[in-house]
Amino acid sequence: MAELSLSDRVRAALREVIDPEIGLDVVELGLVYGVEVDATDVTVHLTMTTAACPLGEQILEDATTRLQAIPGIGAVQVELVWEPPWSPDRMSPAARELLGWSP
């Protein structure tokens, strides 16, 4: 089996970052706006469903911790971004269905 790229390992680690209020991971919720890999250094752009998210800091810390645990990774930066604003349209179809937001 081929080894996963660093970018794929980063995305897999982000799938383990769960929003405790909703119980779904940040990838399924559409909170990951971008992943940049430069050799072994990684920058992730994350947003929250709302600027008033009481657990935003915890989610950012969890993401950073999980990314730093990836073997061979260098510097990790998780940046909180607000543009474009998050909307339920960014969620995966499975996440929308699970939350009862699908048509």
N, C-alpha and C positions, 0 to 999 in steps of 0.2 A: 504494500500500500504506500502511495506517495505521501511524503511529509507535507503537512499543511504549511502554507505561507504564513509569515508573521501577521499579515493583514487578516487572514482567515482565523488564526489563533486569537487575535484581538477581538474579532467579532464573536467568536465562541465564548470568550471570557465575558463579554458584555451581556451575553444571553443568560449569564448567571447572576447579573445584577437585577434584583427584584425590587420593584416599587412596593414597599410594605403596605401601603394603603390600598392598592389595587390587586396585588398578588401576581402581577405579570412582569416579565422582564422588560428592560428599557428598549430592547430592539423591537419586540412585538408591539410595544406602545408607540413606536415611532419617535422616541426621544433622542436617538442617535442621529445627529445631523451630518456627521462626517468623521472619517478615520483617515489620518495622514500618517504614512510610514516613511521615514527617512533612514535607511540602513536599519539600525536597531532601535531608533528613537520613535516614539509614537505620540501623536496628538489626537485627542478625541474631542469632538464638539458635541456637547449634550445640551438639551433643554429640559425644562420641566413642563408639566401640563398647565401650570399657573405660576406666576411670580410669587404667589403667597404659599407655595408648597412648603409645609412645615418640615418635611423630611428631605428637602433638596440637598442639604449639606451631607446628610447620611448617605444618600445615593451617590453623590460625587466621591465621597471617601471610599465607599464600597467599590466603585468602578476603578479608582486609582489603586486600591489594594489588590484587586483581582488582576489588573493589568501588570502591576509590578511583579506578580508571582509567576508570570510567563517566563519559562526558561529562555535565556538569550536576549531578553529585552533590555534596552538601554534606558534612556530617560523617558519618563511618562508624564504627559501633561493632559489633564482633563479640564477643558474650558467650558464654562457655562455660557450659553448664547441664548438670545431671545428673538433673533430674526432668522427666518420668518417665524411669526408666532405659531405655536403648536396648535393643531386642531385634530379632532378625531379621525379626519381623513388620512392622517399620517400613520394610523394604526394598521397592523396587518388585518386582513379579512378575518382570520381566526380570532384575533383579540377583540375585534368589534362584535363578532358573533357571541363570544364568551360573555361579553358585558351587555349583550342585548341591544347593541347599537347598529346592527345590520338591518337592511331593508327587508 
